[in-house]
Amino acid sequence: MDYRKFIAKSAEAFRASEIRELLKVVEARRVISFAGGYPDPETFPRESLARIAYEVVLNFGDKALQYAPTKGVTVFRETLIRWLKSKNVKVLNEDDLIVVTGSQQALDIVARTLIDPGDYIVTENPTYLAALTAFRPAKPNIVGIPVDSQGMRVDILEERLKELKSRGIIPRFVYTIPTAHNPTGISMSLERKRYLLELASKYDFLIIEDDPYSYFVYDEADVTRLKTLDSEGRVVYMGTLSKILSPGLRVGWILANRQLVDVFERAKQSMDLHTPSLSQYIAKEAIERGVVEETIEKAKRIYRVKRDAMVEALSEYLVRDSWWIKPVGGLFLMVWLPRAIDTKALLPKAVEAGVVYVPGAPFFVDESGTNTMRLNFSYPSVNDIRRGIEILGTLVRRELALPAGST
Ligand SMILES: Cc1ncc(COP(=O)(O)O)c(C=O)c1O
């Protein structure tokens, strides 16, 4: 039977993630993968979580195995708020927090509740691919703002805002990943954060701050959240335990003014009633027993070494006309190769040579960036990082018809 006739037109908006399609190919064979966004499983506190899960089911099973409020398990929300405050995240009111099923759900909720078809929204260009995938079904016009080593070019944002305003348009929100941005690894300077907030106030839009990475930076870095600097309640802040405990638990949160949180709660109710209670009870104990803190420290140790290995290998093996920044945290960096290189066309050759990455173009709102690739350094081993980058360097030189060893 041809099932296409049963499928709603609106379902066409749900495009297959290029990364997930790619990972299917990779799983089938032994290649060095810079493609996914997986944490290193070494960081997972298996024994502690096994003990916690056992105790939670035995001792709190009547609640942990039961339905829970949509907004989240109350005792977990209290613990999470205390922990966020200890990390200098400004929480004005207990009612401002809703627990979500990973920050991916937060993006979906934002798309469903803050965007009407034809609305304008703004993102960094490039931006997190799965955010674009979440926003697009709501049919917004997406304006991409370029980034440099200091983050979003707020000067260019201002120009675009002026131009939009002259046409009577105010964007609904600016979506940003200020620390260790996915895919580029870039962090926004404090000065630009302040400027972005000023623009939000002047032009009257919200800021969606997606922050999975500020909790485990590898160098001395300013991670002041927009949420903490925000004096007008314009920031919708989202976070997750995925990279600092386990993505398998699917626990994230949104912090925003209660009026917005009430709407988010209603949207979430029809999506999944609530985030798994068991995950929330486990997460609560993991925070209270210091397991999250231990995981953060371990992740920092492991990822710092891998990040350094990747950045060194890039300097050693990549042609001189390439550009990237050394990220202060996160799991990724983006490489801008010479214009002549098409990273999508190069990919089959890379897989053949034993290495896979994600071509950068889909991260760009306008599908530009055909000469870019996103590289993940958290999952591959240090040896594989060196070997994989060497292979990529050779491939790029071959494409440019440069002799081996030249830069
Ligand atoms: C910027 C950003 N936002 C959101 C997510 C989704 O994370 P999760 O749904 O696991 O919390 C990720 C995952 O890599 C990410 O990099």
The ligand as an ORCA input file, in Angstrom:
! r2SCAN-3c Opt
* xyz 0 1
  C      22.404     24.127     21.153
  C      21.642     22.894     21.523
  N      20.371     22.989     21.916
  C      19.652     21.918     22.255
  C      20.196     20.645     22.209
  C      19.321     19.474     22.567
  O      19.729     18.884     23.727
  P      18.786     17.964     24.624
  O      17.459     17.838     23.941
  O      19.493     16.649     24.715
  O      18.678     18.660     25.922
  C      21.534     20.485     21.801
  C      22.138     19.158     21.716
  O      23.214     18.942     21.235
  C      22.272     21.640     21.444
  O      23.538     21.567     21.049
*
